[in-house]
């Protein structure tokens, strides 16, 4: 696939996410009798425009979003049909509709994924012998609850494990077997050994015999420092072929990693490379079992609606937990990205998927990225930050409590300060993107 085409496709998808957000504001404004002066798709110079019932509908040159310009928005105006002439609850509904429509878009796109390849049930793929003896847990059991959290898909459990971590406290899980549920509480597995820092998942259709493809690498781990990335396939360790999961697990059990450097062979884009890395010593706690996050099972059209809601819920939780992860100081500037980083990542995913799995999976990965972007935009816009939808909603909620509007000058000053800070943040993110993408 041509790189220019990939970039254009990524930009268009990013634009659709933003335009759908503005469409939410537009629809609710019309329902509430607010005059929309102009609704546009795209940014920049107008290519086409047509006025209909007091609203100018425009198509603009750059496919990077859209806008919804309402009468009296950001002004002191009691003119009939103006935004500020409406009741506080009508203004709240108009502003909230933007982020809400992003969640609707994420849901609609999820239906494409679910009807294309299905969902990822959280079935167990392997169990530590000690944990199996304590809990009765075996392969193919379905995890349905984890420490009070409902688990519908494997990625939910992976989200809790990755961003919350596994502590030394007892774990309570509920699993399902033959239609019956079993709840057990047990101590997590304490591990203290040398790691190269890679994650991988087994393919249910090829248990053990599937390729040793990395689903991720540990941040600052030996593998990441040696240059390995998600999607790479490990093919050898110190000259011994370990191209499948079974071979990798078997070799590392017989030859545990130590403090001595190891030579890892890996395949990327059809080319085999070799690199040396020194395993890191670490103490940690684990669940004591592995589970599916990649294998998909088909669902009916009706089930796809149910799991579409689950998908949106998962992505919203992912964004919220990722923000909390950043605010706790556990992320670096390399983990923070803006539009340039997003387009770069989307094009990389499309290119890799197209080369390894074909056009269909490249399309599905593009859709998956767009779902994440739409959920991300929805959540970010609900944060109570001035100049964002969430900041305006916060001001309107104060109005509900006080029973009167905030002084327009004070509201304008708050939004202006918020806008300036937002622009400073955007400049930082832009330079951070350029550094991370082109470094």
C-alpha positions, 0 to 999 in steps of 0.5 A: 500500500502506498505511504501517501495513500495510507497517510490520506486515509488516516487523515480522513478517518481522523477528520470523520471522528472530529466531524461526527463530534461536531454533528452531535452538537449540530443535531442537538442544537437543531432539536433545541431550536438554536440557529446554526449559522454554518455546519461544515465538513472539513477545514480551510477554504470552502469547496462547496456550500449551500444555504438551507433554512438559515444554515449554510452547509459547507464542504471544505478543502482539508479533511481534518474535522468540521465545525458547528457555528451557533448563533450567539455562541460565546457572546452575550445574546438573548436573541431568539434562536441564540445559544445563550437564550436557551435554558441551562439544560438545553445548553448542557444537552447541546454541549454534551451531544458532541462527546456522546456522538463520539461514543455512538460512532465508536459503537457503530464502528465496533459492529463492523469489527464484531461482525467481521471477526467476532469478539475475544472471550476471556478463556484460559490458555494455560495455568501454573501447576500450583494455581491449578491445584489451588483453584481447579482452574484449567484450560478453556475455563472462561473468566467472568469476574476478577476482583469485583470487576465484570470480565466480558472480553480478554482485553478487559482483564489485560487492561486491569493487569497491565495498568493496575498491576498485580499486587501481593494481595489475594485474588478473587476470580469467577470462572465458568465451566460447562455452564456453572460458575465457580468463585475462588480466592488465592494468593498470586504467584510470586516470581523472582527471575530474569526476564527479557521483557516480552508479551505474547498470546497464543492462538486458540486455533494453533495452541502452542504451535502458533508463531512466537509473535510479540503482542507487546514489549515491557517498557525499558525492558531488555527487549525494548532496549534491544529494539524489539517491537510489538508484532516482531516474531522471535525465531531463535535464542542463542542459535536455537530455533524457537519460532513457535510459542511451544518451542519458546516456552520449552527452551526457556524452561530448560534454559532459564534466563540469567544475567548473561547476555543472550542472542535473540533472532527475530523476524520483522516484515519478512526480514530476520535480524539478530540482536543481543540483550541482557535479561533484567532481574525483577520480582513481581506477582502474576495471576498464575494463568494466561488467557486469550486476548487475540483469538476471536469467536464469531457472534450473531448480529444480535450479540454484536449489539451487546458486545458493541456496548462492551467494546465502547465501555472497554475503550472508555475505560482504557482512556480513563485508566491511561489518563490516571496512569499518566497523572500518577507519573508512570508514563513518559513523554514517549507515551503521550501522542497527538495528531502527528503521532496518531497518523504515524501509528495508524499508517504503521498499523495499516502497512504492517497489517496489509503486508502480513494479513492482507487488505481485510485485516488492514481495514479492520485495524484501521477501524479499531484505531478509529474506535480508540480515537473516537472514544478518546475524543469523547472522554477528553472533551468531557474533562472539566478543562476550560475551552473544552466541552467538559469545561463548559459543562462544568460552568453550566452545572455550577449555574444549575446549583446557583440558579443563575448564570455566571457573569459572562465576562468571568466565563469568557476569561476562564475560557480564554485562559483555558484556550491559551493553556490548551494551545501551549499543551498542543504545541508541546504535544506537536513537538513531542510527536515530531521528536518521537516519530522522526527521532 
